[in-house]
Amino acid sequence: MNVHNAADLEQYTQLMSRQRLTLQKAKARQGQRPRDRRSRQDAYSKFMLSLMLSGRQRDDRHLIHTSLIPPSYHPCIAPLAELRPAAIRDLQLEIHHRGTYLLLRSITPPQRMTAIMALMEDKKDDVVLLQLYQQEDEISLEATKIVNIGTILLVKEPYFKVMGDGEYGLRVDHVSDVVHLKEGNTMIPDEWRPRLIEIETTGTAESLKLRGNAAVGEHRYRDAITEYSNALKQPATANQIEVIKRNRSLAYLKMKQFDAALSDTGFPTFTSTPSDKALFRAAEALYYLGRYSECCEVLEVLHTNFPENKQASEVLARARSRFLEQKTGKYNFKYFQAKAKKLQPPHLDAASYIGPVEVKQTQSKGRGLFVTKAVKAGDLLLCEKAFSHAHVSDRAADNAGSSSEVTMLVNIETNQGFRGGQADLLKSIVQSLYRNPSLAPAFTALYHGPYEAVTTSAIDGEPVVDTFLVERIINFNVFGCPVSSVISHKNVRDGKEMKEKAHHSCGIWTQASYINHSCTSNARRAFIGDMMIVRATRDMESGTEITFWYHSPLGASAKAEQEKFKHWDFVCDCAICQDSRDTKAAVAAEREKVMKNLKRAYENPLGIQMRKANKLLEALNNTYIRPAHEVPRLLLWDPLLVLVRMYARQSDVVKCLDSASKVLTSLGFIVVGADTSTTSFAVVKWGLMIDQLVETFLHLKAAFVAIDAYDDAARADEYARTAYKTLVGEDTSFNTTYV
């Protein structure tokens, strides 16, 4: 939804052709054991040369970085105890070696590209290139912390393949298919032990705890977790165990493993006299997991037991703010707009508000979102923080290929591709689910098409994350988004954008993902940073299904719209689409002819031919049969708005009111009193919510003021603000947008 489809790029077509050919050649070799593998020395020299060259600066301003999704395969769900050891020399091409594992040691530093790569050896001194996908980015965790010289990895059910350059290698797409073996692990061969980092692997619980503390002090949080975990395997008192776990919880917090951090604090059954550190770390984990009510409860205990702790008071105030947002839907939108402009990425400290809505089955579209009480146009339905959000800077978006942030994510199997932040989004979600399994159910419950995912969520005490399930869910549920809908609205107001724009930045909002499409939508989404705001665009009775458009019906042919909907496996059957299918070819041709004549009348160098334009508009209007409030007349509103502007400049109040009324009518509104009569102006029924509505209502307001109809002017102003609030998510910026 509002994301860039890569199909319009020449690079995409060329890439797909090359990759299909590569896959065909690779498949032809399925099951073979290659006899032309490079020798250990040749493989090492080639890798180190590539590593050296990758470190040099390259002029890649005209390149679009590509991330390829291979044919899908399931993650390993077998316990390690049931897997058999395998050797590199026994691997077969294009085979997932189910029921086996490889024990590998890195003989090179890592190279980070789309994947993290390293040359690995096994016990028989054979070597193979290993590609680890969906690993944390360099800012979060350096590649050398994931794999480096001497790192020992266990790869479950290895996938051996022909790579894009014709070489052979192992590809690991599921993060749960790789196990880092720490020093002291009994699976490590004796001949590899002397080359481990020279740190004693045994000691007392106290000495290992001190090593963990030192690692934390040096920001080596993964090493700290290992040291604390080893300490917990040693004999220790109850007090020592509590301290070690509490210290480990800090390392888990730094690694964004909030589930594990929370568990280590003792939550929810703290000791009778929990320490301030345990309480504070539990509260921090709960905060980042979005569990604000429980977070407040823990912080209140902390504040009561340790009243001198000023930081606790400050954090409690912040947690209470999130809890109130979550319960009431009341936000400081002005503050959010200011923060979104400054933050890079624009990720706001805010809670999700899920309003009067519920997920239910629809009659024909699977699950949908329904209102649980009557709502009015402009009412807040959702204000949801993104489950995950990938920001692409404006500079990168405007100069495609100038930054690694702009990538092309291509799925060869589904023949689909996106251009923007989707590759980063995929990696971010995979990592989030792996670090914090408690977050998985809300995400994995989303629609993912025919893909059949594994049902096992954990094995050997570790979470199982299916990368291909994540990719399928993103494919069907991703939203493109601006930093702020105010910016988009201003661009429309100023004539810089005439139609709905696609965005490189994107995200997943789990609750909003249940909203189905309709061209005659009754809700509208807006964005501030990573917050999606959904408001009603018309009055709805309790039990009404909420819909918004996935692609705007404005300015697109019905055929083009239906082509876009194929991506989501549905055909739109709304009144607009149904009317388009029912419209005879002769009528469609007549409309096209009238529109061409209108364009000529408007582009007359001597000025708009008003009389001719009005006749053409009347002729266009007469081509429609069904009432506009049932089927909006999408070809009419734009040329009618041109007349509104013209009459407003001429101070022709009567014609301005009449044309503005027709703009609203063409969009499906039912209005009364939009004239010089004594009938009070009112919107009886709201129609399609488009950005130009605000301007239309403000023209009505000015016309009413001109005839001293101040009550009507006030109502027109109220409607303008309601439209604005619905379009951009809030109305605190209205006065600065429309001075």
Phi, psi and omega in degrees: 000114181061035175246161182278119174281130183285351185297340181274002179263138177296324179299326182294312181298317180295317181297315181299320179297315180296317184291324177296320178295318178298317180294321179297316179296319180294317181297328180295340181257009183304131178093350181283149168257108187297138179258358182250028176297146178294150174292164180304315183292317179297317180297319180295313181298317180297317182294315183293326176294316178298320179296319180294316181293326181292339180280345179280149180289136179237147175273093182246031183294339183254016179254149171248119182291138187242136174240119184260133174262119182283175172307138189291150173209153184281152173290163177291131177237014178268141175299146181303326182297339181266357181269146179260146177291147178229168179236153181303318185292344181266357184290144179249141183294142176057035179236137169268111188279079183295144177081009181228171173216156174246136174256119189230150175230135182284136176248005179224163167292167180277156170239122181261119170233233172294323175248168169265124186241148175204153176270126187243150175242158172245186185296338182267011178068013170282154182235155178207147176280131179250131177245118179253114181261161176063030175276164180299151181287169187296327180293319181286318183205118181300145180302327180293343176277344180267314177209138180205177180305125179093350178295133179251124182237148172248119180257118182274136178045064188299144178252109183259129189213165169275124182273174185301330181268008179089351177282175180249147179192172176261133177244128178239110180266336183260120182298334181282356179269004179238132178241125174276119178270122181272160179304137181098349179294133185290346179281346181287127180299148181301322183291345177266344186298319182298337184267007175288161175306133188282076175228134179299139183263356179236168180159182178281164177302321182293315182293321178292325176298318180295323175296320176298318178299319179296320179296320177299317179299333179261011179064025176263073191289324179295318176296323180298318179299319178298315181296315180295321179295320176295322179298322181289347177274350182266159175301133182203157177282166179300321180294319179297317179299317180299317181293316181298315179296320179298318178293321179295328180299326178294316178297320177298320178299318181294331178270006180063027175264076189289325176301311182293321179298317181297317180299320183289340180283345183096357178299140002266356182258074178297165172294171182297333179230072182295146179285161178295326179294318180297316180295317183294319181289326175296317179297320180295317178297315179298322181298312183286343174272359179077018181261072192288326179298312179294325178299315179297319180299317180293318181292329177293322174296316179299316181295323180289316183283334183227068185298340181279352182280097183293325180297325179298320180295319181294316181291325177298318179297320179293318180294322178296323177298317179295319181297319179294319176300316182297324184270327189250338185074019178262121185231158172268081186294327178299318178295319179299316180298319180293318181292320182298329179289330187266325186284138174228104001283161184279062180264113188271148174276091185206158179258158176277137172249120175254108188280213184284067184222159175209152178272128178217165175285139173265175181287328187218357185240028181071220180276151178215175180249131185235149175280144182259358175207166179294138179229159179252161176303131181096346181294146180280126178257318179216146164223092194249130173281141183298138170298320174204146185218132178245115183265133173245123184297154180300324180297316179294321182292322182283338179236071185309126180099352182278350182216148179291350179293329180270112182234163174247113178266117188238128176251108183295322185294319182264355179060042180229150179210147178232150178241120181153227184260013187296325180296317177294324179296317179301311181297318181297317182290318177303313181294320180297316180292325181288320181285325187225082183301337181296340180276346189298315186305320181296327181275311186290346177283350182287160182299134180223023176067210185279358183298129180261109183272160175289152181263351179280125182261343180206150177214136182055034178078005181243145181293148174254124180239122181267105182301323184286329172295316178300315181297320179294319179296317177300315183305319183270341191237002183288143175244130167282150186206143172278169174296322177209135177291343175298319180297313179300318181296318179296323178297322176292316180302321184271005178078013180279335177228129180253346179221169182302135186257143172274156185231149176278322175293147185203167180194175175242127174241109193295317182289316180295337181295341179279353181282124180276165182275146163204135177295328176266059189294159176241013177212163180219139177258147176220166185225142165226109184060232179263020176258129172257130181246122181245123179236154177290139177260357177203170177289140180224142174277158177303137180092358179285137176284136177277135176223148165220165183277140174283322172228136181297137178283354183284130173076010180236145177287155180300322181295318180295322179297314181296328177298319179294324184289341178301332179302325182262009176064039175214162173246126181288129181244026179292172183299322181295312182292321179295319179295323179296319179293327182279344183289128181291153183300324181295322179291318178298320179294321178296318178298317180297320179296315180297319181297322178295319178293322177298317180299318179295322180294324181282334183263010179302125182297340179271002181115163182296131176278091191299313183297316180295319181298317181295322178295318179294321178295322178294319178296320179295318180298325182287349178282348179266144182254308183287149180302146183296331180286347174265318179228101179306143183261087194290341179279348189267324192298322184291308178295330176293323180294328175300319178294321178302314180297319180296312180294327178295319178294328180275359183058031176270089188297315184300311181289328177296313178299317182296315182291321178296320177299321179291326176301311181296317181299318181296334180271006176096004177284151165244117181233154174230153174078015178273058182201192182267009180285177180275356178294131181293139179289134179200147171268114180278322179216130178279147179248213182292137182263102179240161186300327183288354178298321182301313178300318181298313179295325179290327173296319176298317179301312181297321179294319179294322177298320182298334179252019176063025177267073191289327177295317177295322179297320180295321179291321177298320178295319178297318179294322178299318180290323177296316178298315181299314180301321181288323184285323184249355176100337182208165180242008180291338181262007185300312186293332177277336178279322179237089183286000000 
